[in-house]
Amino acid sequence: MTINPEAVGHEFEAGEASWSSKDCLLYALGVGCGVADPVNGELEFTTENSQEVTQAMLPTMPVVLGAGGVDFSVIGDPNFALMVHGEQSVELQGDIPVEGTATVASKITHIYDKGKAAVVGLENVATGEGGSPLWTTRMSLFFRGEGGFGGDAGPSGGKVEMPDRAADTSITYETRADQALLYRLSGDRNPLHSDPKFAEMAGFPKPILHGLCTYGFTGRALLNGICDGNPATFGHMGARFSSPVFPGEALQVDMWNDGDQVLFQTTASPNTEQSRTVVAGGTFTTR
């Protein structure tokens, strides 16, 4: 057995996450800020010395601010080459400075047996000075070929469906051919996103874009389309990854107002034969 279902509920030793102004700038460039308008585009995220605006952190950046110390051997010995990112959420509970530190507590929230795959959930809760809440991130990792161990199948159904009408807001961003090479400088050095040979072994014709990079592009669209560019009103963003993206593809984010929340999805290469949903079932709320 390569998956250890007894790991559910395991709490890792709390660690410290730290980030700098430079880290925030690098992350912003990694998710496309400034591409459409290098001088004025999203200036508060791409420069630290502007006379026009004060530098700010993009609200999705906490997804790359893990505290380290998460030893995945506790879940067993799965093949990480066959792992894909299934779901991701981020919830901001406080204003996050562009330089700082946080204490991050991590735990395994669930391990599901999907027959042909295993799904592992991880939660990170970050607090600032005095224990003030900053953010919570949750992710599900999908390990292909690791199911069938007789564990809990997890919930079924409940997928968020998009309305059968035109989106209330749509924003399209272009990704760069070297987008993954930029984004990986924020910490994820998985060769799946940079090494053609490794990508081929994983079943892809060439390196793919990080799922969290696509997530960051989507978060920018929500920030600009729903929050009028103000990070202080960005609340909770959750979605699942449904298809890989290749660097250089366009990303269209469609948003629907749905009562007290916004539903969203992201399409790669819209209006082409390669068009497909890559971020699905998205829900967003402001704070």
Residue, then its C-alpha position, 0 to 999 in steps of 0.5 A: m500500500t502506497i497511501n496511508p489513510e491513517a494520515v488524515g488529521h495529521e498536524f505538522e509542526a508549525g513553521e514560519a513563512s516569510w516574504s519580501s517586496k521582491d518576492c511580491l514583485l516576482y510573483a506578480l510578473g509570474v502571473g502576468c502583471g504588466v504584460a498588457d501595459p508594462v508601464n501602467g498595468e497593475l503598477e501597484f503590484t509590479t513596482e516598489n518605488s512608484q510615485e503614483v501608488t503604494q506597492a501591494m501583494l496580489p491576493t492569490m500570493p499566499v498559495v506559494l507562501g507555504a511554511g515548509g516542513v510538510d513531510f509528505s512521507v506521512i501519506g505513504d509513498p505515492n508516485f509524485a510524477l503522476m500527481v496533479h493539482g485537483e482543487q485550490s482555495v485561498e481565503l484572506q482574513g487580514d491585510i497582508p503587507v508586502e514584507g513580513t512573516a507568518t506562522v503557518a500551521s498545516k494538516i492533512t484534512h482528507i484522503y479519498d479513495k477514488g478507485k483509479a486515484a487517491v485524493v489528498g487534502l492539505e490545509n494551511v492556516a497562517t497567523g501574524e503577530g499576536g496570532s492575528p489571522l491572515w489567510t487560509t489555503r486548502m488544496s487537493l492533490f490527485f495521485r493517479g494510479e494510487g487508488g483502490f486501497g479501500g479507503d473513504a470514497g469522499p463526497s460525490g456530486g455537489k459540483v458547481e455549475m455555471p449559469d446557462r447565460a452569458a457571463d456578467t463579466s469576462i476578462t482575457y489575458e495572454t500568457r507568455a511562451d516563457q510564463a512557466l519559467l517566470y512563475r517557477l521562480s516563486g518556488d515551484r521548481n517541478p521539472l514538469h513545467s520546464d523540462p521537455k523530457f520530464a513532461e513527456m514522461a508525464g504524458f504531455p507533449k511539452p512542459i505545462l503551465h503550473g496550475l497555480c499560475t493559471y489560478g493566479f491569472t484567474g485571481r487577477a481577473l476576479l480582482n480587477g473584474i469584481c473588486d475594482g483592483n482593491p486587494a482589501t476586498f478580496g475574500h475567498m476564491g476556490a475552484r478545481f483544475s480541469s485541464p492543463v494549460f500550455p504557456g502562450e495560450a490565452l486565458q478567458v475568465d468568465m464571471w457570473n453574479d450569483g447572489d452573495q457570491v460570484l461564480f467563475q470559470t477559466t477557458a484556455s485558447p477561447n474561440t479556437e478549436q483548442s478551447r477548453t475549460v481549465v479552471a472549473g466550478g469556481t466560487f468567489t466572495t468579497r470581504 
